[in-house]
Amino acid sequence: MFLIIAFLGGMISLLSPCTLPVIPLLFAGFQGQRRHILALLAGMIVMFTLVAMVVTVASEWITDATIIGRWIALIVLAAAALALIFPAFAQRIAGPAVSAGNVLNARSGQTRGMASAFLAGLAVGLLWSPCAGPILGAIFSINIAGHSAIATGALLAAYGSGCALMLGLLVLGGRTLMAPLKAKSALMEKLRQGAGVVMLAAVVFNATGMTSVLQGANGVADRLETTLLNLAKPATQSPKLQPVVMTEPSSQLPSLSGGTGWVNGDPVTSESLRGKVVLIDFWTWDCINCQHTLPHVRDWATKYQSQGLVVIGVHTPEYPWEKPIASVKNAVNKWQLPYRVVTDNNYQIWNAFGNQYWPAHYYFDAKGQLRYTSFGEGNYEQQEKVIQQLLKEARS
């Protein structure tokens, strides 16, 4: 069942604005026959699956290698974009390959075409970073919860295949529309150069990290993914958003053990927080939605600390470059967070809460009982009212 949902979630991810920078790269990478698009998309799926698996098992050196591989892919794609814009540059970089190709027969030439398309797909797969969505987060947490790597790989491949199917249809549709223009060589030359400019812009967009800006406009895809995800998970798996503070507690504060490091203070336990109103904030520093909520959480921590509010940030990374504790410390300093942050690289705290979202806020009263949850951006006025009410209860 979840394989189907993962596949459908991948299809829905095409609505995610984070996918937009990949589209011109696919159009530029697909230069041959229609079957080459299959090789291109296969390469993309393979690389996406491998990189996504690294998210849950990566050691620091693998994380560094992933980042290096991403920059190599950007350089290769930038060279391809320049080749589209400047024919002389294309001849210069393609000369050695053409000379070697002259000694091979037509059959091997076809093989080279498929191989080139597959390699182009691998490069694009290194750059494709879907917006942090409920389904992708659920897949990551499933692996950390102890399921086999094969099962996780199958889910990731299904997710990637769903998106690749939609991208393939988009590319083939675009090529069909362009077919009548092939006879007009002058116009095609301009279009080719225009494609190179768009491709180069997409490379710059990825290289500068501006793809994270697009995550803030990911509402439609997120809502559809959440609907799909709710079909697969039990109703009791995680607390649901409450419109008002619950008058009856729903569950105890889960354990905060299992973190891989603490920033801004020594480790604390759930037991040591009894008597305090507690806000647990799940976030990750490269999530634009999380970045939008951090100033509000920071202000609440400062405003209500003297009244008994304790804020604990749980940094659960989505991507490998978010795992090093140095990067988390940089984010904490950048956003001037005054409260403790625990790094949750192994998803143990994430799973203890049954969490599925970035960002996610869990409010516990002074008795350690869950009283309110809020997922995603917004709802700030209501959340502050929750804090005020729980603090009032604690004083009475």
N, C-alpha and C positions, 0 to 999 in steps of 0.2 A: 504493500500500500504506500509506504513512504517513498519507495523508488518512483512511483508514479507522481507523487506530490513533488518530489525533487525535480523530476523532468518538467512538470508543469511550472514549477517555480522558476526554472531556467528560462522557459519561454516568456514568462512574465517579466523577467529581468531585462528584457529588451526595452521595456518601458522606463527602466531606470536611466536617469541622465548620465550616470557614471559609465554606461556602455557607449555613449555617443562618440568619444574620442577614438574608439576602436574601429568604428564603421569606415572612415576614410582609409585606414590602414588595410582593411580587408579589400576594399574596392581597388586599391593600388596594388595589393599583393596578388590579386587574381588577374593574371595577364594571359592565361592560356585557354585551353578548352574547358568545357563545363566539368569534365571529370576532375580537373585540377582543383575545383572548389572543394571537393570531398577531401582531397589530401590536405588542403589548406586548413579546413575546419577540423580535420582529424589531428593535425599538429597542434592546433589551438586547444582542443579538448585535452590532449595528452599533457601539454605543459601546464594548463590550468589545474588539472587534477594533481599533478606532481607538486606544484607549488602550494596548492591548498593543503595537501597532506603534510607539507613541511610546517605549516602553521601550528599543528598540534604536536609535532614530535621534534621540532628543530632544536638542535643545540646552537650555541652562539656562532660557531664557525660555519654551520650550514646557513644560518641567517645572513651572515656576511656574504657568503657565496651567492645567495639568492639576490641580494642587492647588487652585487657585481654583475651577475647575469642580466639583471634588468637594465643596467647601464650599457652593457654590450649590445643588447637588443635595440636600445634606443639609438646607438651609434649606427648599427646596421640599417635600421629603418630610415634614419636621417640620410644616409648615403643613397638609399634607394629613392628617397624623395628628390634629392638633388639630381639623380640620374634622370628622373622624369622631367625635371625643369630644364636641365641643360644637356642636350644631346651629346656635346663634346665630352662632357664629364662621364656620360654613360659609356661612350666608346672607350674611354681611357680605362675605366674600371672593369669593363667587360672584355677587353682585348685578350688577356691571357686565357679566359674561359673559352672564348670563341676559337682560339687557336687550338686548344686541347680538344675541343669538340669536333673539329674537322676530321680527326682520325677515327671518330666513332661512327657507327652506322645509325640509321634512322631509329631503329628500335631503342638503342641506348639513349638516343636524344629524347625520346618520349619518356624514358625512365628518369632522365635528368629533370625533365619538366615536372614530373610528379614529385621527385625528391625536392626540387626547389620550392614547390608549393608547400610541401610538408614543413620544410625548414622555415619558410615565411610564417606558417601557422604557429610554429614553436615560438618564434620571436614575438608575434602578436599575443600569444598566450601568456608570455612573461609580463606584458603590460596591461592585460585585461584584469581589472579589479572591480567586480560588481559592488554596488553599494552594499553596505552592511545591512542585511535584511534578516527577517525572522527565520526563513528556511535555511539560509547559509549558516546562521548562528546555531540552529538546531543540529545541523549535520556535524559541525565542529564539536559540539558538546557531546554528541552521541559517541564519537571516537574516544574522547577523554574519559567518558564514563566506563570504558572497559570493553567496548565492542571491538571486533577484529578490524585490522587495517583493511582487509579485503572488503568488508561490508561498507566501511567509510569510503573507500576508493570507488566502490560501485555507486554510492549515493552522489559523490562529487562528480563522477563521470556522467551520471544521469542529469544532474543539474547543468553541467557544461554542455551536454548534448542538446538539452532543450533550448538553451540560448543559441548554440551553434546552428540548430535547425532554422530558427527564425532569422538569424543573420544570413544564412545561406540563401533562404528565399528572398531576402532583401537584396542581396548582391546579384542573384540571378535575374531578379526583376529589373534591377537597374541596368544590367548588361543587355537585356532584351530591348529596353527602351533606347539604348544607345546604338543598337545594331543598324538601323537605317542611316546613321550618320557616318558609318565607316567609309563609305565611298567618297566622302568629302575630306580629303587628306588634310587640307589647311585647317579646317575646323577641328578635326580630330587632334591635330598637333596642339592647338590652343587648349582643347579640353584636357589633353594629356599633361600639359604644363600646369593647368589649373588644378588637376588632381594632385600633382606634385606639391603645389603650394599648400593645398589643404592637408596633405599627408604630413608635410613638414610642420605645419601649425599644430597638428595632432601630436607629433613627437614633442614639440616644445611644451604643449599643454601637459603631457605626461611627465616630462622631465622636471618641470617646475612645481609639480605636486598640486596643480590647480584642479585635478579631478576630484579632490576632496570637497571643493566648493559645491560641486554638483549634487553632493549627497543631501543637501538641505532641501532639494526639490524632488525628493524621492517618495513623496506621499502616496501616489497612486499605486506604485509597485508594492510598497510596504503594506498597504491595506489589503491588496489582493493576496499577497503572500501570507499575511496573518490569517485571512479567511481559510486558505488552503491548509495551513498548519493546524488550525483548530479542528479540522476534520480528522487529523491523525492522532492528536495527543489526548490523553484522558482528561476529563474535566477537572480532576483534582491534582493535576501535575504541578500547576503553579497558581498562585493567587491571582484573582482577576481585579481589574481596575474598579475601584469603588467610587461612586459619585459623592459619598459623604463618609466621614469617619465611622468605622464599624463600632457599634455599641458593645458587641461581643468580640473577644479576641478570636483569631483564626488559627494561629500556630505560634510556637516558640521561636525565638531568634536562633537560627541555625548556627552551627559552628563556624568560626572564622579561621580555624586551623587549616593548614595545607597551602598557605601562601608561600611564595618563593622569596619574599623580601618585604621590608617595611620602610616607608619614607615618612619623614616628619615625626618620628617617635618610635618608641619601643612597641613590640607586639602586644595586643590586648586580646582577651578571650571574651566569649559571649557572657560567661559568668561574671566577669569583672565589670560588665556594663549594666548589671542590675541596679535599679534605682535611677537610671538615666533614661531620658527620651533619646532614641537612637535613629539616625537616618543612615541607611546603607545606600551608597550611590555606585552602581555599576557603570563603568565608562571605559573608554580607550582613547588614547590621545590623538589618533588620526581620524576620529569620527567627528564629522562636522556637527552633527546633532548633539553630541556630547559637549563639544566646545561651546555651543549655544547655551547649555544648561549650567556649565561650571560657574559663571559669574553669580548666578542666583544661589547655587549651593554655597558658594564662598560667602556671600552676604548673609545667608541664614546662619552659617556656622559662626560668623563674627558677631552677629546681632544677638543670638540666643545662647551662646556658650555660657555666659554667666548665670543663665536661668536653668541650666542643666541639660542642654542639648549637646549630644555627641555625634559628630559626623565622621563616618568611616568611608573613604573612597576605596572601591575594589576595582583595580585596573586589570581587566581581563582582555588580553590582546586578540585582535582579529587577524592581523597580518604579522609575519615574522619580524619585520623591522620595528614592531612595537614592543617586542619582548625584552630587550636589554634594559636593565634597571636604570642605566644612565639616561636613556631617552625618557623614561618616566620621570626621573628627577628634573630633567630639563622642562618637561611639561608642567610639573608642579610649580617650578620656579616661574615659568612664563605666566601662568594663570594666578600666581600668588595664593596658592591654596594653603590655608593655615591648619588644616586637619590632617590626621594620619591617612596614608594611602598604602594599601597592601597590594602587591603584585600577585596576580592569580594566573601565572603562566600555564599551570596544569589544569585549570578550569575546576579545581576542587571546590572552591567556594561558590562558583557559578552553579555547579551541579547540586550543591547542598541547598541552594535556594530554588532550584528548578527554574533558573532564569533563562530567558530566550532573547533578551533585547539589550541594545545599547542606545541610549542610556536607560537605566531602570532605577527607580527610587522605592525603597522599602522603609516604612515607618513603624517603629516598635515603641510601645509605651514603657513606663518605668518598671513594669512587671515582666518585661521581655516578651510581650505578646504582639504579634503582627496586627496592626490596626488600619493600615492604608498602603496602597501601592499606586505608583504612577509610572507609565512607560512612555518613552519618547519625549519630545519637546512640549512646552506649553503647560497649561494648568498650574501656573505659578502661584496665583492668588489663592487658589484652593489649597495648595500644598502648604503655604504659609499659615493658613487658618488651621490646618491639621496640626502643625507644630505648636501653635499657640494653645489649641485645645488640649493636646497631650501634656504640655507643660503645666497647664492649669490643673489638670487631673492629678499630676504628680505632686503638686503643692497641697492638694486638698486631703 
